């Protein structure tokens, strides 16, 4: 957990398909204090399926975030990415020392990574060293690989905006870090983390302090808007407002609810691979009241929203 393990001030930057968001944290007592926050829209199709298509527009949006708020004091930026250029996989290997694993991980990874191993940046974490009585001579390792090309795309737009990229994480694990700092981790407790954006949803299922399942779903808030737009014959902007429960001319929120529910059921089909006792939903602008209600019905468990003040 490199970001929260250091006292150095850093900016967390979320580069999304609809907007870029930035937050600066400073250590405050036993926790952290938000000292600056900003967001700027990104032009449509500037980022598609997590891939940066229009780098100049994205860099300009990042620049505007910082230029519009002089409370940002540091140029060091932490970002994260997801999508089909990122592979997260739990693998089982013969028991070996940490040094032996470090020497052999690239060779072992070639069997699981669908890219040329020279084209990816690789990281790993030992989940179970296999030293227990029931290990049967094997160890569990979480393997993470991201294409160098995609990492370069993200670091380049950050650099073009006048900032310095110092950390590039994976979306699902960045969310896990934020949850751990705010709420802590309980041994054996199962938690589902959902990060819902405009065009994708990241899922990370934790058991205690370990990630046991991750998945990226290529549908998000825009899917709700487009469904409402099509079914109720509304302009995109009106459909965007209506999905949030804001009244518009030509349709009511009650008319939109069955449409929103149908989209949510499709999302939850993907998300319900495993159940959880608690689900934490990332607080972002693309959520809908209907999606929260459907999530509550599906898992029948209490929901919590991350608090910036915790």
ROTORNU-270790 format. One record per residue (C-alpha): z, x, y. Coordinates in steps of 0.02 Angstrom, whole numbers, padded with zeros to 5 digits, always signed. Each point is the difference from the previous one (the first is absolute). Layout:
<rs>
ZXY;...
</rs>
This chain:
<rs>
+00000+00000+00000;-00055+00132+00128;-00007-00108+00156;+00180-00061-00004;+00069+00159-00074;-00023+00097+00163;+00078-00023+00171;-00165+00040+00086;-00072-00143+00101;-00165-00065-00066;-00115-00148+00029;-00046-00116-00144;-00181-00058+00020;-00072-00148-00095;-00190+00006+00005;-00053-00175-00052;-00165-00093-00006;+00051-00117+00142;+00115+00110+00104;+00088+00166+00013;+00189-00004+00021;+00118+00142+00045;+00189+00016+00002;+00108+00149+00050;+00171+00021-00078;+00144+00111+00050;+00159+00035-00100;+00145-00107+00061;+00165+00020-00089;-00028-00034-00184;-00164-00089+00030;-00151+00001+00115;-00043-00076+00167;-00171-00066+00052;-00039+00088+00164;-00183-00051+00020;-00119-00125-00075;-00182-00047+00032;-00151-00086-00076;-00184-00012+00043;-00140-00100-00083;-00137+00086-00099;-00180-00064+00013;-00060-00105-00147;-00075+00104-00141;+00064+00164+00074;+00102+00015-00159;-00063-00081-00161;+00097+00003-00164;+00109+00138+00069;-00150+00111+00044;-00023+00050+00182;-00178-00048+00049;+00008+00020+00190;+00110+00152+00029;-00027+00001+00189;+00063-00179+00020;+00152+00030-00110;+00044+00161+00093;-00018-00093+00165;+00119-00138-00060;+00129+00131-00052;-00017+00085+00170;+00029-00165+00090;+00160-00031-00098;+00078+00159+00068;-00078-00006+00174;+00066-00176+00029;+00181+00046-00040;+00072+00157+00076;+00158-00021-00104;-00089+00095-00141;+00063+00179+00018;-00067+00091-00153;-00177+00037-00055;+00044+00021-00185;-00065-00146-00101;+00031-00064-00177;-00132-00116-00074;-00035-00076-00171;-00147-00064-00099;-00045-00106-00151;-00152-00073-00086;-00118+00058-00136;+00007+00180+00060;+00184+00008-00047;+00057+00008-00182;+00181-00029-00051;+00035+00014-00186;+00150+00024-00112;-00041+00125-00137;+00094+00063-00153;-00001+00186-00038;+00088+00116-00123;+00167+00059+00067;-00018+00157+00105;+00089+00090+00141;-00040-00034+00183;-00091+00167+00012;-00105-00039-00153;-00042-00171+00069;-00052+00074+00168;-00117+00121-00090;-00078-00132-00114;-00003-00157+00107;-00180+00021+00059;-00062+00019-00177;+00103-00148-00058;-00057-00106+00149;-00185+00022-00042;+00024-00119-00146;+00061-00141+00115;-00091+00023+00166;-00175-00080+00011;-00054+00130+00131;-00040+00184-00006;+00171+00083+00004;-00065+00118+00134;-00033-00149+00115;+00179-00065+00003;+00170+00049+00067;+00128-00018-00138;+00186-00033+00000;+00124-00052-00134;+00181-00045-00032;+00099+00013-00161;+00067-00172-00042;+00083+00043-00166;+00018+00184-00048;+00013-00048-00183;+00165+00089-00027;+00095-00154-00058;+00047-00042-00179;-00145-00124-00016;-00135+00104+00083;-00100+00036-00160;-00068+00159+00078;-00092-00083+00144;+00024-00013+00189;-00062-00129+00127;-00089+00059+00157;-00065-00101+00147;-00170+00070+00047;-00076-00031+00172;-00174+00055+00052;-00097-00034+00160;-00178+00051+00039;-00006+00144+00123;-00143-00084+00092;+00105-00154+00040;+00150+00104+00053;-00115+00098+00116;-00069-00163+00074;+00176-00055+00048;+00061+00168+00064;-00160+00024+00101;+00018-00164+00097;+00182+00042+00035;-00052+00171+00065;-00142-00077+00103;+00129-00112+00084;+00098+00153+00058;+00139-00010-00129;+00051+00117-00141;-00001-00067-00179;+00146+00077-00094;+00024-00119-00148;-00122-00110-00096;+00091-00114-00123;-00053-00143-00114;+00025-00175+00074;+00104-00063-00147;+00118+00150+00006;+00015-00003+00190;+00061-00179-00017;+00122+00056-00136;+00071+00134+00117;+00026-00128+00138;+00086-00120-00121;+00113+00136-00068;+00057+00057+00173;+00035-00179+00056;+00076-00075-00156;+00041+00139-00122;-00038+00000-00186;+00101-00074-00142;-00009+00075-00174;-00098-00115-00116;-00038-00129+00134;-00179-00062+00001;-00082-00027+00170;-00177-00049+00046;-00068+00068+00164;-00152-00088+00075;-00091+00074+00149;-00122-00134+00060;-00136+00054+00121;-00160-00078+00065;-00112+00054-00144;+00116+00066-00136;+00172-00019-00077;+00098+00146-00073;+00122-00038-00140;+00137+00119-00056;+00125-00053-00133;+00159+00103-00006;+00130+00017-00135;+00146+00089+00077;-00071+00149+00093;-00162+00008-00101;-00167-00081+00031;-00053-00078-00165;-00156-00093+00057;-00119+00009+00149;-00157-00097+00040;-00114-00026+00150;-00078-00173+00015;-00160-00008+00103;+00044-00160+00090;+00120-00035+00142;+00023-00104+00157;-00186-00009+00036;-00027-00092-00165;+00114-00139+00064;-00091-00009+00166;-00172-00003-00080;+00052-00137-00123;+00069-00109+00140;-00155+00034+00104;-00115-00053-00141;+00096-00151-00065;+00044-00075+00170;-00158+00055+00091;+00091+00096+00137;-00042+00154+00103;+00080+00158-00068;+00121+00015+00147;+00059-00180-00022;+00022+00024-00187;+00101+00158+00034;+00118-00099+00111;+00013-00149-00116;+00049+00105-00152;+00152+00057+00099;+00049-00180+00037;-00061+00004+00180;-00084-00167+00047;-00188+00002+00036;-00128-00132+00045;-00091-00079-00147;+00127+00026-00140;+00185-00007-00040;+00109+00123-00091;+00031-00134-00133;-00187+00000-00036;+00000+00189-00015;+00148+00012-00118;-00095-00042-00162;-00130+00132+00045;+00132+00131+00035;+00091-00046-00160;-00159+00026-00104;-00025+00175+00072;+00183+00043-00028;-00011-00051-00182;-00144+00123-00023;+00104+00137+00079;+00153-00040-00104;-00101+00005-00160;-00026+00184+00037;+00178+00028+00058;+00088-00089-00143;-00040+00130-00132;+00186+00036-00001;+00145-00104+00062;+00137+00056+00115;+00173-00056+00048;-00032+00036+00183;-00161+00011+00099;-00010+00087+00169;-00152-00045+00102;-00059+00120+00134;+00007-00084+00170;-00176+00009+00069;-00102-00115+00107;-00118-00060-00136;+00128-00103-00097;+00002-00190-00007;+00142-00125-00022;-00093-00069-00150;-00009+00169-00086;+00189+00025+00018;+00038-00172-00070;-00117+00026-00148;+00075+00170-00036;+00173-00079-00001;-00058-00135-00122;-00089+00122-00114;+00143+00124-00021;+00143-00120+00033;+00100+00140+00079;+00068+00033+00176;-00115+00089+00121;+00052+00123+00132;-00091+00069+00151;+00021+00183+00047;+00099+00018+00161;-00049+00129+00129;+00180+00011+00054;+00067+00050-00169;
</rs>
